Amino acid sequence: MIQSSPVRIIRRALLAAGIFCNSTSAETAAIPPGQSLYENHCTGCHESVVHVRSERKARDYQEIRDWVVRWAGAQELDWTGAEVDAVANYLNQSYYGF
């Protein structure tokens, strides 16, 4: 089992604080939960065009989630199930619509 690094522990704590805080900022409220994870960890290798091309790999929601799991593992991100779901939901709502 891979142990969490201090950076990952801090990231999770900050994510949890953001989820459980009742923010009044319209800017904060407008950001989907998985968007920041996606933008910080996924766009370094590809941009959103990968999701709108005619030869998309994902054909349903479960395949979106499977790809998120695959690439999170390849990058050794050690994401929780909730983080994977947040990114998969963000991608589905933003690009796929399954």
Steps between C-alpha positions, in 0.01 A plus 500: 500500500633842406516741788383854449768764476470816710403692186214260428382517860501880488324499160228272636459714811465812288254325270297384799507849650376643171220245482382552856538878518194701421659746260314809392727566204316470169829415331566209736144373469521504120793255481382137466663276762708300248605792284797613708627142532471454124663832418786446745580141409370417152541798270879477517484206256192591300247774458121471491507426125562136588143484633326653199677320216293270282707194601442535874602202711222523759160378381314519831540636854670188635765525230564864597551390858722210390723742304523731800604205719754387240668838457488588870682173564750563221581835658508344849245753624356273772154653456213391719183359347332836566774684309475257207122543498533879513730505195287246310186703578669822391609343170158348440316825568748715307566285193315169475144531630433133574 
